[in-house]
Amino acid sequence: MCVRVSLGSDDCCNDFGFFDLGFMMQKQEELILRHQAALIGNYGKLPVVFHRGQGSHLWDVNGKEYLDLFAGFGGTILGHCHPALVKAVTQQANTLWQVGNQFYTEPQIRLAEQLRSKAFAGQAFFCQSGAEAAEAAIKLARISAGPDRFKIISMHKSFHGRTMGALSATAGPAQQGFAPLVPGFTHVPFNDIAAVERAIDAQTAAVMVEPVQGEGGINMPNPGYLQALRALCDRTNVALIFDEVWVGLGRTGEYFGHQNFGVTPDIMTLGKALGGGLPVGAILARPERAAYFKPSTHGSTLGGNPICAAVAAAVLDELEKEQLPQRAKRLGAVAAVKLESFKNRAKIADIRGCGLFIGVELVAADALPVVQETLKHGLIINVTQKNVLRICPALTIEENDLLRGLESLDACLASI
Ligand SMILES: Cc1ncc(COP(=O)(O)O)c(C=O)c1O
């Protein structure tokens, strides 16, 4: 059976117009079965196979259209197939792929200079993921602190990645089953400055914190908390590491999360959005710390790869050209008003976040059915900490789409 499938408002962009629905249904199920047989089952999956994306719209292999309010865990900060990023990939892919870090390449230099100019006058190291950025930050904090200082203090409900060092900094269930973890990590409650003060001793090398916690439930720092951490670290000569893997690159309404609070770290980690959807991680470190990474202390074969670096540089160009941090701030305020309008009706316990980094905590203990229901209606959102819905769309999302998505969420909340 061949039918024309409506792809909604973006129908004119459809480049694969007709579907044999029977075949495609079969194809989706078949692909899922093949995936399950061939890949390790380490991810909780939703039953959709995506085929194509444009801006904040996605299409599955059946041609069903979805509105993307989660941007691939924050990776596609400019949406899918942004023309500037497609151009950057294409140009660089036709120019130079990879030479190894014993040589210099121009895209890395351009990207590092952009980070310095937008964040602080640090020096960059490039890798492929947020977890690797955490590893680099932990290693740099330890080597720059001297031989007797190795302890890292991080926060309850934190998330820094799945590699062993990053996992040791991460608090909570992600660690289960992987003992023994890396020694020297201590966890204290987020927003409790006295607890950090008690935990710091002569062996402490660093305090590591997300300026706004992401996986922990979009938890905002209390007023003065990050400033107090900065003062405490200065007083004790301990490195302050900000994990900006979620909150960097404009999402919170500033280029970097810490800029909302006027506090600059010694080391900042980046990932997710930096590559616009390609695997790019980075740290930016103050020069007096960065100097401790000498040849052979740390490295990554493909880190700063010319294609990834060129795309990341294009992400930063677009943030500036289209004033996307400001747009995130404005659209975040629009979303907050909309969510408030149905807060009581929809049994929402709390709405929090900044910019387009929004957490909606439900009164109900389990929000997974909501995510499943919205998906049926073509809306992609996410849940963390069991009952906190996360709304983190691309910063380029059309205001109408954002509002339409929130109306659809309202309807889904009412229906279950
Ligand atoms: C704050 C934070 N840091 C680090 C990571 C790890 O990033 P990746 O999954 O790219 O290794 C994540 C992933 O969600 C994160 O949220």
The ligand as an SDF file (V2000), in Angstrom:
LIG
                    3D

 16 16  0  0  0  0  0  0  0  0999 V2000
   27.1110   17.5150   33.2480 C   0  0  0  0  0  0  0  0  0  0  0  0
   27.6120   16.3670   32.4360 C   0  0  0  0  0  0  0  0  0  0  0  0
   28.9260   16.1190   32.3960 N   0  0  0  0  0  0  0  0  0  0  0  0
   29.4370   15.1150   31.6730 C   0  0  0  0  0  0  0  0  0  0  0  0
   28.6230   14.2820   30.9420 C   0  0  0  0  0  0  0  0  0  0  0  0
   29.2090   13.1610   30.1300 C   0  0  0  0  0  0  0  0  0  0  0  0
   29.1810   13.5040   28.7980 O   0  0  0  0  0  0  0  0  0  0  0  0
   29.3420   12.3590   27.6660 P   0  0  0  0  0  0  0  0  0  0  0  0
   28.0710   11.5780   27.6770 O   0  0  0  0  0  0  0  0  0  0  0  0
   29.5520   13.1490   26.4020 O   0  0  0  0  0  0  0  0  0  0  0  0
   30.5280   11.5610   28.0280 O   0  0  0  0  0  0  0  0  0  0  0  0
   27.2410   14.5090   30.9440 C   0  0  0  0  0  0  0  0  0  0  0  0
   26.3450   13.6330   30.1740 C   0  0  0  0  0  0  0  0  0  0  0  0
   25.1480   13.6950   30.2680 O   0  0  0  0  0  0  0  0  0  0  0  0
   26.7220   15.5590   31.7120 C   0  0  0  0  0  0  0  0  0  0  0  0
   25.4100   15.8240   31.7830 O   0  0  0  0  0  0  0  0  0  0  0  0
  1  2  1  0
  2  3  1  0
  2 15  2  0
  3  4  2  0
  4  5  1  0
  5  6  1  0
  5 12  2  0
  6  7  1  0
  7  8  1  0
  8  9  2  0
  8 10  1  0
  8 11  1  0
 12 13  1  0
 12 15  1  0
 13 14  2  0
 15 16  1  0
M  END
$$$$
